[in-house]
C-alpha cells in the first residue's frame, strides 16, 4: 500500500530533522570552515580559493545522482551517509591540532562535502517522493527554516562556543578542535534518530526498468538535458547567485578583520550572535514568508519581488565598509536586513529547481539542478578573495552590486510553464 497520504499528516516528524541534518555538514563546509581558517590566520586569498573548491562535490554530484534512483532506497542512503558524516566531523577535530592542519582538514572537509552532497540527493528525493506538489511548495519554508536553524547551530552556536573556549584556553586551535568534537557527537545522535524515525515508503525503491543499470543511468541523465528551454534553465541556475557567491566568501573575513585592514573587528562571540544567530533568524523569516507567498500566488507573480530582495539589501555592506561603525547595533541591523532579503529572494531559486526537476526521475534531475547551483557558487567564489585583495572591502562590495546584472538577466529569460501557487494564472 502506498503510504504517502498518512505521511503527509506526519511530515513534521521527519522534515524538520531531515533538513536540519542536511544543513549541519553544509554549514560546516560552506561557512564554518571560512571562520575557522580566518581564526587560524589563513590568508583571504587562500580561504576563498580553497573553501570554494569544497563546493566541487555539490557541482559534480549529478554524475552519480542517478545511482541514488537506481540502487537501494533513499531512506537507506540517508541513514548510512549521516553516520559517515558524523564520523568525518570527528576526524576534523583530531586533525586541527596537527602541524599540517590546513591540508588535513581540507581533505576531511572534502569527505564531508562528498558525503553531504550525496545525502542531499537522497534527502531531496525522499521529500519529493513523500509529498505531492502542493505540499512540496507549502513545506519549502519549513525545510528552509530547519536548514537554516542548522546554520544558527554552526555559524551562531558553534562560532560563539569557539569564542568562549578561546577566551578560556587562549588557543583557537584547541577551541576549534573541541567545537568540532561536540558537533560530531551531536550529529551522530541525529543519525541515530533518523535510523529509527524516518518512515518507510513503499514507493521508495530502485527506479529502473532495465536489467542493465548503466543503460538506466544514461537514460536518467540524458533526459534532463532534453528538457524544453534547457539553456534558460541552466542560465538561471548558474547566474542567479553570482553576486552572493562572491559576497558569502568575504563577509566573514570583513566582519573579523581589523579596522586598519578595512574590516569591522568583531569578536567570534559578536559574529556568532549578530550574523550566525540574528542574521539566520532573519533568513528563516524571509524564507518562510517567501514559501508562503509562492504557495499562495505562484512563482510567476513573486519572481521579480524576490530578485529585488536578493540584491538590493547588499548595499548595506558598502555602507558598513565605508563608515566602519563602532557600535554593534548598526552592524546587526544591516546584517538582519540583508539576510531577510536573501532568505526571501532565495525561495525563488528553490521553487524553480523543483519545477525544473519535474518528471519521472525528479530525484536525479533535482540533484543535477543543485549541481549547477553549486557550480554557480564555486566559480565566482574562487576569485572573490583575489578580487577583494585587489579592490579593498568597500570597492569589492560595489563590485558585488554590479554582479546583480547577470542575475537579473537570467531571471528575465526563464519561462514558468507550471506553478505551485494555489491561484494559477
ChimeraX attribute file (.defattr): number of C-alpha atoms within 10 A of each C-alpha:
attribute: neighborCount
match mode: 1-to-1
recipient: residues
	/A:1	6
	/A:2	11
	/A:3	13
	/A:4	17
	/A:5	11
	/A:6	10
	/A:7	17
	/A:8	13
	/A:9	9
	/A:10	12
	/A:11	17
	/A:12	12
	/A:13	13
	/A:14	17
	/A:15	20
	/A:16	19
	/A:17	21
	/A:18	24
	/A:19	23
	/A:20	23
	/A:21	27
	/A:22	24
	/A:23	24
	/A:24	26
	/A:25	30
	/A:26	22
	/A:27	20
	/A:28	25
	/A:29	21
	/A:30	18
	/A:31	19
	/A:32	22
	/A:33	21
	/A:34	26
	/A:35	21
	/A:36	21
	/A:37	19
	/A:38	17
	/A:39	19
	/A:40	16
	/A:41	10
	/A:42	13
	/A:43	13
	/A:44	21
	/A:45	17
	/A:46	14
	/A:47	24
	/A:48	25
	/A:49	20
	/A:50	17
	/A:51	23
	/A:52	26
	/A:53	19
	/A:54	23
	/A:55	27
	/A:56	20
	/A:57	22
	/A:58	27
	/A:59	23
	/A:60	19
	/A:61	23
	/A:62	23
	/A:63	16
	/A:64	16
	/A:65	25
	/A:66	28
	/A:67	19
	/A:68	23
	/A:69	25
	/A:70	20
	/A:71	14
	/A:72	14
	/A:73	20
	/A:74	26
	/A:75	21
	/A:76	14
	/A:77	18
	/A:78	26
	/A:79	21
	/A:80	14
	/A:81	21
	/A:82	26
	/A:83	19
	/A:84	16
	/A:85	27
	/A:86	23
	/A:87	17
	/A:88	22
	/A:89	25
	/A:90	22
	/A:91	19
	/A:92	23
	/A:93	22
	/A:94	17
	/A:95	19
	/A:96	24
	/A:97	16
	/A:98	12
	/A:99	9
	/A:100	10
	/A:101	17
	/A:102	15
	/A:103	13
	/A:104	17
	/A:105	21
	/A:106	19
	/A:107	15
	/A:108	19
	/A:109	24
	/A:110	20
	/A:111	18
	/A:112	27
	/A:113	24
	/A:114	21
	/A:115	22
	/A:116	26
	/A:117	28
	/A:118	22
	/A:119	25
	/A:120	28
	/A:121	30
	/A:122	26
	/A:123	23
	/A:124	21
	/A:125	23
	/A:126	23
	/A:127	20
	/A:128	19
	/A:129	18
	/A:130	25
	/A:131	17
	/A:132	13
	/A:133	17
	/A:134	13
	/A:135	15
	/A:136	21
	/A:137	25
	/A:138	19
	/A:139	22
	/A:140	20
	/A:141	26
	/A:142	21
	/A:143	25
	/A:144	26
	/A:145	24
	/A:146	21
	/A:147	24
	/A:148	28
	/A:149	25
	/A:150	25
	/A:151	28
	/A:152	25
	/A:153	22
	/A:154	28
	/A:155	28
	/A:156	26
	/A:157	19
	/A:158	24
	/A:159	27
	/A:160	23
	/A:161	19
	/A:162	26
	/A:163	23
	/A:164	15
	/A:165	18
	/A:166	17
	/A:167	12
	/A:168	10
	/A:169	11
	/A:170	12
	/A:171	15
	/A:172	20
	/A:173	19
	/A:174	16
	/A:175	24
	/A:176	25
	/A:177	19
	/A:178	19
	/A:179	20
	/A:180	23
	/A:181	18
	/A:182	15
	/A:183	20
	/A:184	24
	/A:185	14
	/A:186	13
	/A:187	22
	/A:188	20
	/A:189	14
	/A:190	19
	/A:191	23
	/A:192	13
	/A:193	15
	/A:194	19
	/A:195	17
	/A:196	9
	/A:197	12
	/A:198	19
	/A:199	17
	/A:200	15
	/A:201	18
	/A:202	12
	/A:203	15
	/A:204	18
	/A:205	15
	/A:206	14
	/A:207	20
	/A:208	17
	/A:209	10
	/A:210	10
	/A:211	8
	/A:212	9
	/A:213	16
	/A:214	13
	/A:215	12
	/A:216	19
	/A:217	21
	/A:218	12
	/A:219	14
	/A:220	24
	/A:221	19
	/A:222	12
	/A:223	13
	/A:224	21
	/A:225	15
	/A:226	9
	/A:227	14
	/A:228	11
	/A:229	13
	/A:230	14
	/A:231	13
	/A:232	16
	/A:233	22
	/A:234	18
	/A:235	19
	/A:236	26
	/A:237	26
	/A:238	23
	/A:239	25
	/A:240	27
	/A:241	24
	/A:242	23
	/A:243	26
	/A:244	21
	/A:245	25
	/A:246	28
	/A:247	23
	/A:248	17
	/A:249	28
	/A:250	22
	/A:251	17
	/A:252	20
	/A:253	25
	/A:254	24
	/A:255	22
	/A:256	20
	/A:257	18
	/A:258	13
	/A:259	15
	/A:260	8
	/A:261	11
	/A:262	19
	/A:263	22
	/A:264	24
	/A:265	19
	/A:266	21
	/A:267	15
	/A:268	24
	/A:269	18
	/A:270	20
	/A:271	24
	/A:272	25
	/A:273	20
	/A:274	24
	/A:275	24
	/A:276	27
	/A:277	24
	/A:278	21
	/A:279	28
	/A:280	27
	/A:281	22
	/A:282	23
	/A:283	28
	/A:284	26
	/A:285	20
	/A:286	26
	/A:287	29
	/A:288	23
	/A:289	17
	/A:290	26
	/A:291	30
	/A:292	20
	/A:293	20
	/A:294	27
	/A:295	24
	/A:296	18
	/A:297	17
	/A:298	24
	/A:299	26
	/A:300	18
	/A:301	15
	/A:302	17
	/A:303	20
	/A:304	16
	/A:305	14
	/A:306	21
	/A:307	23
	/A:308	16
	/A:309	22
	/A:310	27
	/A:311	24
	/A:312	14
	/A:313	19
	/A:314	25
	/A:315	15
	/A:316	18
	/A:317	25
	/A:318	19
	/A:319	16
	/A:320	22
	/A:321	21
	/A:322	14
	/A:323	12
	/A:324	17
	/A:325	13
	/A:326	12
	/A:327	9
	/A:328	13
	/A:329	11
	/A:330	14
	/A:331	21
	/A:332	18
	/A:333	15
	/A:334	22
	/A:335	23
	/A:336	22
	/A:337	18
	/A:338	23
	/A:339	27
	/A:340	25
	/A:341	26
	/A:342	26
	/A:343	30
	/A:344	27
	/A:345	25
	/A:346	22
	/A:347	29
	/A:348	26
	/A:349	20
	/A:350	17
	/A:351	22
	/A:352	22
	/A:353	21
	/A:354	21
	/A:355	19
	/A:356	22
	/A:357	21
	/A:358	17
	/A:359	13
	/A:360	11
	/A:361	18
	/A:362	22
	/A:363	28
	/A:364	29
	/A:365	28
	/A:366	26
	/A:367	30
	/A:368	27
	/A:369	25
	/A:370	24
	/A:371	26
	/A:372	23
	/A:373	24
	/A:374	24
	/A:375	24
	/A:376	25
	/A:377	29
	/A:378	24
	/A:379	19
	/A:380	22
	/A:381	28
	/A:382	23
	/A:383	17
	/A:384	25
	/A:385	24
	/A:386	16
	/A:387	17
	/A:388	23
	/A:389	13
	/A:390	11
	/A:391	14
	/A:392	16
	/A:393	24
	/A:394	19
	/A:395	16
	/A:396	23
	/A:397	26
	/A:398	16
	/A:399	18
	/A:400	22
	/A:401	20
	/A:402	12
	/A:403	20
	/A:404	22
	/A:405	15
	/A:406	18
	/A:407	21
	/A:408	17
	/A:409	14
	/A:410	18
	/A:411	21
	/A:412	13
	/A:413	14
	/A:414	17
	/A:415	13
	/A:416	13
	/A:417	8
	/A:418	15
	/A:419	22
	/A:420	23
	/A:421	22
	/A:422	13
	/A:423	11
	/A:424	13
	/A:425	10
